[in-house]
Amino acid sequence: MNIVTKIAYLLVIIGALNWGLVGVFNFDLVAMIFGAGSLLSRIVYSLVGLSGVYLILDYIKRKA
């Protein structure tokens, strides 16, 4: 597993934990740390989303 894949997994896990906190406790950890709607929080959310897309494509590639 290369470093990009490891980083993608880490970011997806962070995103999943954050959404779990939002769903259960209505608490957005990323927004609390970086500020709701701030540039940094938007970057984190974007990186989590891109990581998810990367892992989907990586999964499809491995299955082919």
C-alpha positions as CSV (number, residue, x, y, z in Angstrom):
1,M,0.0,0.0,0.0
2,N,1.5,3.3,-1.0
3,I,1.6,6.5,1.0
4,V,-1.2,8.2,-0.9
5,T,-3.5,5.3,-0.2
6,K,-2.6,5.4,3.5
7,I,-3.3,9.1,3.7
8,A,-6.6,8.6,1.8
9,Y,-7.6,5.9,4.4
10,L,-6.7,8.2,7.3
11,L,-8.7,11.1,5.8
12,V,-11.7,8.9,5.2
13,I,-11.6,7.6,8.7
14,I,-11.4,11.1,10.1
15,G,-14.4,12.1,7.9
16,A,-16.4,9.0,9.0
17,L,-15.7,9.8,12.7
18,N,-16.7,13.4,12.2
19,W,-20.0,12.4,10.5
20,G,-20.6,10.0,13.3
21,L,-20.2,12.8,15.8
22,V,-22.6,15.0,13.7
23,G,-25.2,12.2,13.5
24,V,-25.1,11.1,17.2
25,F,-24.2,14.3,19.1
26,N,-24.9,17.1,16.5
27,F,-21.2,18.1,17.0
28,D,-19.0,18.9,14.0
29,L,-15.4,18.5,15.2
30,V,-13.8,19.9,12.0
31,A,-16.0,23.1,12.2
32,M,-15.1,23.4,15.9
33,I,-11.4,23.2,15.3
34,F,-11.1,25.2,12.1
35,G,-14.3,27.4,12.2
36,A,-17.6,26.7,10.5
37,G,-17.4,27.6,6.9
38,S,-13.8,28.7,7.1
39,L,-11.3,28.0,4.3
40,L,-9.4,25.4,6.4
41,S,-12.6,23.5,7.2
42,R,-13.6,23.5,3.5
43,I,-10.1,22.2,2.6
44,V,-10.5,19.4,5.1
45,Y,-13.9,18.5,3.8
46,S,-12.7,18.6,0.2
47,L,-9.7,16.4,1.0
48,V,-11.9,13.9,2.7
49,G,-14.2,13.8,-0.3
50,L,-11.4,13.4,-2.7
51,S,-9.9,10.6,-0.6
52,G,-13.2,8.8,-0.8
53,V,-13.3,9.1,-4.6
54,Y,-9.6,8.0,-4.8
55,L,-10.4,4.9,-2.7
56,I,-13.4,4.0,-4.8
57,L,-11.3,4.2,-8.0
58,D,-8.5,2.3,-6.3
59,Y,-11.0,-0.4,-5.3
60,I,-12.3,-0.7,-8.9
61,K,-8.8,-0.8,-10.2
62,R,-7.9,-3.7,-7.9
63,K,-11.0,-5.6,-8.8
64,A,-10.3,-5.4,-12.5
